Amino acid sequence: MELTPEIQKRLLHFMKLKKETGYTIHQKTGISATTIGNYLNGKVKKADNTKIKVICELLEISLEQLLIEGIIKEIPEDKDKTSENKENGELYYLKEIFRKLQNNDDQYLTLRKDMELIRNELRKVKKQIGTLKK
């Protein structure tokens, strides 16, 4: 598997969510801490699929979650949450889900699905708004 910078970033993100380091993953899986470090810092451009799958299992994510771009993006904080809640409830809930993800919530998989559903709804709304503006 090719290790793009995006995949490296997501791998590191999921490691942080589960409070894992290269050393703790090494202890739990037997995969060399150096290998894990090389996966994260870009010294290795291709990873062993078996090792990546083992790491994903430990982090309780699917290989697809690691590979798919755009699953998690940081959402900037708005200063006026009250007006945001009234004007765009979907965005508010999307931010709440993201906050839970950042706080290492154990219900990650369910939240990820909810977040994707909300994101799809937001795209539809934005498309409708664009159509109305024309």
C-alpha positions in Angstrom: 0.0 0.0 0.0 1.3 3.4 -0.9 1.7 5.8 2.0 0.6 9.2 0.9 1.1 12.2 3.3 -2.7 12.2 3.8 -2.7 8.5 4.9 0.2 9.2 7.2 -1.7 12.1 8.7 -4.8 10.0 9.2 -2.8 7.2 10.7 -1.3 9.6 13.2 -4.7 11.1 13.9 -6.2 7.7 14.7 -3.2 6.8 16.8 -3.8 10.0 18.9 -7.5 9.2 19.2 -6.6 5.8 20.7 -3.7 7.3 22.7 -1.2 4.9 21.0 2.4 5.6 20.1 4.7 3.6 17.9 6.1 2.0 21.0 2.8 0.9 22.4 1.7 -0.4 19.0 5.0 -2.3 18.9 4.3 -3.8 22.3 0.8 -4.9 21.3 1.5 -6.1 17.8 5.1 -7.0 17.5 5.5 -4.6 14.6 8.8 -2.7 14.9 8.5 0.8 16.4 11.0 1.9 13.8 8.7 0.6 11.0 5.8 2.4 12.5 7.9 5.6 12.8 9.0 5.2 9.2 5.3 4.9 8.1 4.5 8.1 9.9 7.4 10.2 8.9 7.5 9.3 5.2 10.8 7.4 5.1 8.9 4.5 3.7 6.7 5.1 0.6 5.0 1.6 0.6 3.7 -0.2 3.6 3.2 -3.9 4.2 -0.5 -4.5 3.8 -0.6 -7.1 6.6 1.1 -4.7 9.0 -1.2 -1.9 8.1 -4.2 -4.1 8.6 -2.9 -5.2 12.1 -2.4 -1.6 13.0 -6.0 -0.7 11.8 -7.4 -3.6 13.9 -5.6 -2.3 17.0 -6.8 1.2 16.4 -10.3 -0.2 15.8 -10.7 1.3 12.3 -11.2 -0.3 9.0 -8.6 -0.1 6.2 -11.1 2.0 4.3 -11.2 4.6 7.0 -7.5 5.0 6.7 -7.6 5.2 2.9 -10.6 7.4 2.3 -9.9 11.1 2.1 -12.1 13.7 3.7 -13.5 11.6 6.5 -12.1 13.9 9.2 -11.3 17.5 8.5 -10.9 20.1 11.2 -13.9 22.4 11.4 -13.0 25.9 12.5 -14.8 27.3 15.5 -17.4 30.1 14.8 -17.6 32.9 17.3 -21.4 33.2 17.3 -22.7 29.7 18.1 -26.2 31.0 18.9 -27.0 32.4 15.5 -25.3 29.4 13.9 -27.6 27.1 15.8 -30.7 28.9 14.5 -29.5 29.4 11.0 -27.7 26.1 10.3 -28.6 23.3 12.7 -26.8 20.7 10.5 -23.5 22.5 10.8 -23.9 22.8 14.5 -24.4 19.0 14.9 -21.6 18.3 12.6 -19.3 20.3 14.8 -20.7 18.5 17.9 -19.8 15.2 16.3 -16.4 16.4 15.5 -15.8 17.6 19.1 -16.8 14.1 20.3 -14.3 12.6 17.9 -11.6 14.9 19.2 -12.4 13.9 22.8 -11.7 10.2 22.0 -15.4 9.2 22.2 -15.8 5.4 22.2 -18.6 5.5 19.7 -16.4 6.6 16.8 -17.8 4.4 14.1 -21.4 5.5 14.8 -20.3 9.1 14.9 -18.4 8.8 11.7 -21.5 7.5 9.9 -23.6 10.3 11.4 -21.1 12.8 10.3 -21.0 11.5 6.8 -24.9 11.6 6.6 -24.9 15.2 7.9 -22.2 16.2 5.5 -24.2 14.7 2.6 -27.2 16.7 3.7 -25.2 19.9 3.9 -24.0 19.3 0.4 -27.6 19.0 -0.8 -28.6 22.2 1.0 -25.7 24.1 -0.4 -26.5 22.9 -3.9 -30.2 24.0 -3.4 -29.0 27.4 -2.1 -26.8 27.8 -5.1 -29.6 26.9 -7.4 -31.9 29.4 -5.7 -29.3 32.2 -6.0 -29.2 31.7 -9.7 
